[in-house]
Amino acid sequence: MSHTLIKVHDNGIGISEKARQYIFEKFERASAFKRSRLGKVAGFGLGLNYVYQVMDAHDGSVTVNSVEKEFSEFTLYVPLKA
């Protein structure tokens, strides 16, 4: 099956390997709080869960590649439907 890839890359604070296993869970903010530069986290912890759910509903997937204190890159694999 063919896919369209969408990549989103930032040069932010990155995500630890341990925290990556939780970032797509609903209401997940604890790992973001620990990484925050100001000790504050905005939002409700729903954004990445929504992305995951939409990709799943369309038989796609989302992956993350990240290095702490350097970057995060999310790749969305969107299947092409005939």
N, CA, C and O atoms as CSV, one atom per row, in Angstrom:
chain,resi,resn,atom,element,x,y,z
A,1,MET,N,N,0.843,-1.177,0.000
A,1,MET,CA,C,0.000,0.000,0.000
A,1,MET,C,C,0.889,1.241,0.000
A,1,MET,O,O,1.879,1.302,0.729
A,2,SER,N,N,0.538,2.211,-0.805
A,2,SER,CA,C,1.289,3.462,-0.876
A,2,SER,C,C,0.829,4.417,0.218
A,2,SER,O,O,-0.320,4.382,0.658
A,3,HIS,N,N,1.749,5.263,0.640
A,3,HIS,CA,C,1.466,6.242,1.688
A,3,HIS,C,C,1.947,7.621,1.264
A,3,HIS,O,O,2.867,7.762,0.458
A,4,THR,N,N,1.311,8.616,1.817
A,4,THR,CA,C,1.834,9.971,1.794
A,4,THR,C,C,2.451,10.198,3.163
A,4,THR,O,O,1.857,9.842,4.181
A,5,LEU,N,N,3.636,10.785,3.196
A,5,LEU,CA,C,4.304,11.072,4.458
A,5,LEU,C,C,4.200,12.549,4.764
A,5,LEU,O,O,4.390,13.393,3.889
A,6,ILE,N,N,3.898,12.851,6.008
A,6,ILE,CA,C,3.914,14.224,6.498
A,6,ILE,C,C,4.868,14.229,7.683
A,6,ILE,O,O,4.681,13.475,8.638
A,7,LYS,N,N,5.885,15.074,7.623
A,7,LYS,CA,C,6.848,15.168,8.721
A,7,LYS,C,C,6.780,16.552,9.344
A,7,LYS,O,O,6.724,17.568,8.651
A,8,VAL,N,N,6.786,16.564,10.681
A,8,VAL,CA,C,6.816,17.806,11.435
A,8,VAL,C,C,8.045,17.727,12.343
A,8,VAL,O,O,8.183,16.802,13.143
A,9,HIS,N,N,8.933,18.715,12.204
A,9,HIS,CA,C,10.207,18.713,12.923
A,9,HIS,C,C,10.334,20.018,13.701
A,9,HIS,O,O,10.025,21.093,13.186
A,10,ASP,N,N,10.795,19.911,14.957
A,10,ASP,CA,C,11.079,21.131,15.713
A,10,ASP,C,C,12.473,21.043,16.322
A,10,ASP,O,O,13.076,19.971,16.376
A,11,ASN,N,N,12.959,22.157,16.765
A,11,ASN,CA,C,14.261,22.227,17.421
A,11,ASN,C,C,14.067,22.564,18.896
A,11,ASN,O,O,14.790,23.386,19.459
A,12,GLY,N,N,13.091,21.922,19.504
A,12,GLY,CA,C,12.725,22.216,20.890
A,12,GLY,C,C,13.500,21.403,21.897
A,12,GLY,O,O,14.676,21.097,21.698
A,13,ILE,N,N,12.829,21.054,22.986
A,13,ILE,CA,C,13.483,20.399,24.116
A,13,ILE,C,C,13.560,18.883,23.976
A,13,ILE,O,O,14.190,18.223,24.803
A,14,GLY,N,N,12.940,18.323,22.956
A,14,GLY,CA,C,13.006,16.879,22.731
A,14,GLY,C,C,12.187,16.086,23.736
A,14,GLY,O,O,11.611,16.640,24.671
A,15,ILE,N,N,12.149,14.784,23.522
A,15,ILE,CA,C,11.364,13.874,24.365
A,15,ILE,C,C,12.258,12.698,24.721
A,15,ILE,O,O,12.868,12.092,23.840
A,16,SER,N,N,12.338,12.372,25.995
A,16,SER,CA,C,13.174,11.253,26.417
A,16,SER,C,C,12.627,9.936,25.864
A,16,SER,O,O,11.441,9.822,25.553
A,17,GLU,N,N,13.495,8.970,25.752
A,17,GLU,CA,C,13.072,7.658,25.249
A,17,GLU,C,C,11.997,7.062,26.146
A,17,GLU,O,O,11.048,6.456,25.649
A,18,LYS,N,N,12.128,7.223,27.445
A,18,LYS,CA,C,11.146,6.694,28.395
A,18,LYS,C,C,9.779,7.362,28.216
A,18,LYS,O,O,8.748,6.691,28.262
A,19,ALA,N,N,9.773,8.686,28.012
A,19,ALA,CA,C,8.512,9.423,27.883
A,19,ALA,C,C,7.805,9.129,26.567
A,19,ALA,O,O,6.584,9.263,26.485
A,20,ARG,N,N,8.549,8.729,25.534
A,20,ARG,CA,C,7.938,8.488,24.218
A,20,ARG,C,C,6.866,7.419,24.239
A,20,ARG,O,O,5.951,7.450,23.416
A,21,GLN,N,N,6.955,6.482,25.155
A,21,GLN,CA,C,5.958,5.404,25.195
A,21,GLN,C,C,4.598,5.905,25.686
A,21,GLN,O,O,3.602,5.195,25.551
A,22,TYR,N,N,4.538,7.111,26.251
A,22,TYR,CA,C,3.290,7.630,26.806
A,22,TYR,C,C,2.703,8.816,26.052
A,22,TYR,O,O,1.554,9.177,26.307
A,23,ILE,N,N,3.437,9.433,25.141
A,23,ILE,CA,C,3.015,10.718,24.592
A,23,ILE,C,C,1.724,10.683,23.788
A,23,ILE,O,O,1.092,11.724,23.610
A,24,PHE,N,N,1.316,9.525,23.301
A,24,PHE,CA,C,0.079,9.448,22.525
A,24,PHE,C,C,-1.130,9.090,23.391
A,24,PHE,O,O,-2.242,8.961,22.879
A,25,GLU,N,N,-0.919,8.929,24.704
A,25,GLU,CA,C,-2.021,8.605,25.602
A,25,GLU,C,C,-2.842,9.854,25.905
A,25,GLU,O,O,-2.312,10.963,25.983
A,26,LYS,N,N,-4.139,9.649,26.073
A,26,LYS,CA,C,-5.057,10.746,26.384
A,26,LYS,C,C,-4.680,11.370,27.732
A,26,LYS,O,O,-4.409,10.665,28.703
A,27,PHE,N,N,-4.670,12.680,27.769
A,27,PHE,CA,C,-4.380,13.490,28.952
A,27,PHE,C,C,-2.928,13.391,29.429
A,27,PHE,O,O,-2.632,13.780,30.559
A,28,GLU,N,N,-2.034,12.891,28.613
A,28,GLU,CA,C,-0.633,12.774,29.009
A,28,GLU,C,C,0.014,14.151,29.019
A,28,GLU,O,O,0.129,14.799,27.979
A,29,ARG,N,N,0.433,14.591,30.189
A,29,ARG,CA,C,1.125,15.862,30.332
A,29,ARG,C,C,2.290,15.764,31.298
A,29,ARG,O,O,3.127,16.667,31.334
A,30,ALA,N,N,2.373,14.704,32.076
A,30,ALA,CA,C,3.398,14.604,33.115
A,30,ALA,C,C,4.798,14.721,32.549
A,30,ALA,O,O,5.624,15.456,33.092
A,31,SER,N,N,5.079,14.015,31.476
A,31,SER,CA,C,6.433,14.071,30.915
A,31,SER,C,C,6.714,15.453,30.336
A,31,SER,O,O,7.852,15.919,30.385
A,32,ALA,N,N,5.698,16.114,29.790
A,32,ALA,CA,C,5.883,17.466,29.261
A,32,ALA,C,C,6.172,18.445,30.394
A,32,ALA,O,O,6.985,19.355,30.233
A,33,PHE,N,N,5.520,18.268,31.524
A,33,PHE,CA,C,5.754,19.145,32.678
A,33,PHE,C,C,7.196,19.044,33.137
A,33,PHE,O,O,7.833,20.056,33.426
A,34,LYS,N,N,7.708,17.832,33.205
A,34,LYS,CA,C,9.087,17.621,33.653
A,34,LYS,C,C,10.088,18.250,32.696
A,34,LYS,O,O,11.169,18.663,33.117
A,35,ARG,N,N,9.740,18.330,31.396
A,35,ARG,CA,C,10.662,18.852,30.399
A,35,ARG,C,C,10.519,20.355,30.189
A,35,ARG,O,O,11.367,20.973,29.545
A,36,SER,N,N,9.466,20.942,30.720
A,36,SER,CA,C,9.174,22.343,30.464
A,36,SER,C,C,10.273,23.251,31.004
A,36,SER,O,O,10.776,23.044,32.109
A,37,ARG,N,N,10.635,24.241,30.227
A,37,ARG,CA,C,11.660,25.197,30.649
A,37,ARG,C,C,11.170,26.082,31.785
A,37,ARG,O,O,11.961,26.508,32.626
A,38,LEU,N,N,9.879,26.359,31.817
A,38,LEU,CA,C,9.320,27.254,32.819
A,38,LEU,C,C,8.574,26.516,33.929
A,38,LEU,O,O,8.030,27.157,34.828
A,39,GLY,N,N,8.539,25.206,33.885
A,39,GLY,CA,C,7.804,24.438,34.877
A,39,GLY,C,C,6.306,24.509,34.681
A,39,GLY,O,O,5.546,24.191,35.596
A,40,LYS,N,N,5.863,24.927,33.487
A,40,LYS,CA,C,4.435,25.033,33.178
A,40,LYS,C,C,4.168,24.312,31.870
A,40,LYS,O,O,5.025,24.251,30.988
A,41,VAL,N,N,2.979,23.775,31.763
A,41,VAL,CA,C,2.569,23.128,30.520
A,41,VAL,C,C,1.172,23.608,30.173
A,41,VAL,O,O,0.260,23.541,30.996
A,42,ALA,N,N,1.010,24.090,28.955
A,42,ALA,CA,C,-0.311,24.527,28.500
A,42,ALA,C,C,-1.042,23.345,27.876
A,42,ALA,O,O,-0.421,22.358,27.482
A,43,GLY,N,N,-2.350,23.452,27.792
A,43,GLY,CA,C,-3.137,22.422,27.128
A,43,GLY,C,C,-3.641,21.351,28.069
A,43,GLY,O,O,-3.415,21.385,29.278
A,44,PHE,N,N,-4.337,20.395,27.466
A,44,PHE,CA,C,-4.986,19.341,28.239
A,44,PHE,C,C,-4.394,17.960,27.995
A,44,PHE,O,O,-4.890,16.974,28.541
A,45,GLY,N,N,-3.348,17.871,27.187
A,45,GLY,CA,C,-2.760,16.574,26.906
A,45,GLY,C,C,-3.574,15.764,25.918
A,45,GLY,O,O,-3.595,14.535,25.987
A,46,LEU,N,N,-4.247,16.444,24.995
A,46,LEU,CA,C,-5.094,15.744,24.027
A,46,LEU,C,C,-4.555,15.784,22.601
A,46,LEU,O,O,-4.927,14.936,21.790
A,47,GLY,N,N,-3.705,16.726,22.276
A,47,GLY,CA,C,-3.277,16.943,20.895
A,47,GLY,C,C,-2.689,15.729,20.212
A,47,GLY,O,O,-3.153,15.339,19.140
A,48,LEU,N,N,-1.672,15.120,20.810
A,48,LEU,CA,C,-1.047,13.959,20.178
A,48,LEU,C,C,-1.967,12.746,20.197
A,48,LEU,O,O,-1.886,11.895,19.311
A,49,ASN,N,N,-2.839,12.657,21.194
A,49,ASN,CA,C,-3.818,11.574,21.202
A,49,ASN,C,C,-4.786,11.729,20.046
A,49,ASN,O,O,-5.152,10.738,19.413
A,50,TYR,N,N,-5.214,12.966,19.754
A,50,TYR,CA,C,-6.096,13.217,18.603
A,50,TYR,C,C,-5.399,12.827,17.302
A,50,TYR,O,O,-5.998,12.182,16.442
A,51,VAL,N,N,-4.144,13.216,17.161
A,51,VAL,CA,C,-3.392,12.865,15.957
A,51,VAL,C,C,-3.346,11.344,15.808
A,51,VAL,O,O,-3.588,10.815,14.723
A,52,TYR,N,N,-3.038,10.648,16.893
A,52,TYR,CA,C,-2.966,9.188,16.875
A,52,TYR,C,C,-4.314,8.578,16.476
A,52,TYR,O,O,-4.363,7.674,15.642
A,53,GLN,N,N,-5.409,9.071,17.070
A,53,GLN,CA,C,-6.739,8.525,16.797
A,53,GLN,C,C,-7.156,8.758,15.347
A,53,GLN,O,O,-7.741,7.870,14.725
A,54,VAL,N,N,-6.864,9.938,14.800
A,54,VAL,CA,C,-7.211,10.230,13.399
A,54,VAL,C,C,-6.424,9.319,12.469
A,54,VAL,O,O,-6.981,8.752,11.529
A,55,MET,N,N,-5.137,9.178,12.731
A,55,MET,CA,C,-4.323,8.315,11.876
A,55,MET,C,C,-4.812,6.868,11.954
A,55,MET,O,O,-4.886,6.179,10.936
A,56,ASP,N,N,-5.141,6.418,13.144
A,56,ASP,CA,C,-5.652,5.051,13.321
A,56,ASP,C,C,-6.974,4.863,12.580
A,56,ASP,O,O,-7.188,3.824,11.956
A,57,ALA,N,N,-7.864,5.856,12.642
A,57,ALA,CA,C,-9.166,5.775,11.977
A,57,ALA,C,C,-9.021,5.686,10.459
A,57,ALA,O,O,-9.902,5.158,9.780
A,58,HIS,N,N,-7.928,6.194,9.934
A,58,HIS,CA,C,-7.682,6.169,8.489
A,58,HIS,C,C,-6.669,5.096,8.095
A,58,HIS,O,O,-6.092,5.145,7.009
A,59,ASP,N,N,-6.460,4.126,8.990
A,59,ASP,CA,C,-5.519,3.023,8.760
A,59,ASP,C,C,-4.095,3.516,8.518
A,59,ASP,O,O,-3.318,2.874,7.810
A,60,GLY,N,N,-3.766,4.645,9.104
A,60,GLY,CA,C,-2.414,5.183,9.015
A,60,GLY,C,C,-1.702,5.014,10.341
A,60,GLY,O,O,-2.160,4.283,11.218
A,61,SER,N,N,-0.593,5.687,10.477
A,61,SER,CA,C,0.146,5.624,11.730
A,61,SER,C,C,0.969,6.889,11.911
A,61,SER,O,O,1.149,7.675,10.980
A,62,VAL,N,N,1.460,7.066,13.115
A,62,VAL,CA,C,2.318,8.201,13.442
A,62,VAL,C,C,3.483,7.675,14.278
A,62,VAL,O,O,3.296,6.852,15.174
A,63,THR,N,N,4.673,8.156,13.977
A,63,THR,CA,C,5.862,7.770,14.737
A,63,THR,C,C,6.575,9.027,15.209
A,63,THR,O,O,6.349,10.121,14.692
A,64,VAL,N,N,7.433,8.852,16.194
A,64,VAL,CA,C,8.217,9.980,16.710
A,64,VAL,C,C,9.678,9.576,16.786
A,64,VAL,O,O,10.022,8.460,17.174
A,65,ASN,N,N,10.521,10.514,16.405
A,65,ASN,CA,C,11.965,10.398,16.557
A,65,ASN,C,C,12.381,11.646,17.310
A,65,ASN,O,O,12.041,12.755,16.899
A,66,SER,N,N,13.106,11.488,18.400
A,66,SER,CA,C,13.439,12.649,19.207
A,66,SER,C,C,14.747,12.421,19.941
A,66,SER,O,O,15.090,11.299,20.315
A,67,VAL,N,N,15.467,13.521,20.138
A,67,VAL,CA,C,16.678,13.519,20.955
A,67,VAL,C,C,16.480,14.623,21.989
A,67,VAL,O,O,16.246,15.780,21.641
A,68,GLU,N,N,16.578,14.251,23.265
A,68,GLU,CA,C,16.391,15.232,24.330
A,68,GLU,C,C,17.320,16.417,24.152
A,68,GLU,O,O,18.492,16.261,23.810
A,69,LYS,N,N,16.781,17.602,24.389
A,69,LYS,CA,C,17.487,18.886,24.296
A,69,LYS,C,C,17.929,19.240,22.883
A,69,LYS,O,O,18.742,20.144,22.695
A,70,GLU,N,N,17.389,18.521,21.872
A,70,GLU,CA,C,17.770,18.822,20.494
A,70,GLU,C,C,16.572,18.996,19.560
A,70,GLU,O,O,16.403,20.067,18.978
A,71,PHE,N,N,15.739,17.964,19.407
A,71,PHE,CA,C,14.638,18.053,18.443
A,71,PHE,C,C,13.618,16.950,18.680
A,71,PHE,O,O,13.861,15.993,19.414
A,72,SER,N,N,12.469,17.117,18.033
A,72,SER,CA,C,11.455,16.070,17.905
A,72,SER,C,C,10.977,16.088,16.467
A,72,SER,O,O,10.849,17.153,15.863
A,73,GLU,N,N,10.714,14.911,15.920
A,73,GLU,CA,C,10.180,14.809,14.567
A,73,GLU,C,C,9.081,13.764,14.558
A,73,GLU,O,O,9.296,12.609,14.927
A,74,PHE,N,N,7.902,14.187,14.133
A,74,PHE,CA,C,6.762,13.293,14.020
A,74,PHE,C,C,6.526,12.990,12.546
A,74,PHE,O,O,6.530,13.891,11.707
A,75,THR,N,N,6.324,11.726,12.246
A,75,THR,CA,C,6.050,11.310,10.861
A,75,THR,C,C,4.680,10.657,10.818
A,75,THR,O,O,4.408,9.692,11.532
A,76,LEU,N,N,3.817,11.208,9.959
A,76,LEU,CA,C,2.479,10.657,9.758
A,76,LEU,C,C,2.481,9.888,8.458
A,76,LEU,O,O,2.888,10.415,7.423
A,77,TYR,N,N,2.034,8.653,8.498
A,77,TYR,CA,C,1.916,7.790,7.322
A,77,TYR,C,C,0.436,7.723,6.958
A,77,TYR,O,O,-0.345,7.046,7.626
A,78,VAL,N,N,0.061,8.420,5.907
A,78,VAL,CA,C,-1.343,8.495,5.477
A,78,VAL,C,C,-1.503,7.585,4.269
A,78,VAL,O,O,-0.919,7.857,3.221
A,79,PRO,N,N,-2.288,6.501,4.388
A,79,PRO,CA,C,-2.463,5.594,3.254
A,79,PRO,C,C,-3.204,6.254,2.100
A,79,PRO,O,O,-4.137,7.030,2.306
A,80,LEU,N,N,-2.782,5.941,0.905
A,80,LEU,CA,C,-3.464,6.417,-0.301
A,80,LEU,C,C,-4.553,5.406,-0.645
A,80,LEU,O,O,-4.272,4.225,-0.847
A,81,LYS,N,N,-5.762,5.865,-0.709
A,81,LYS,CA,C,-6.902,4.987,-1.018
A,81,LYS,C,C,-7.225,5.110,-2.503
A,81,LYS,O,O,-7.234,6.209,-3.057
A,82,ALA,N,N,-7.484,3.994,-3.128
A,82,ALA,CA,C,-7.806,3.991,-4.555
A,82,ALA,C,C,-9.274,4.262,-4.783
A,82,ALA,O,O,-9.725,4.296,-5.928
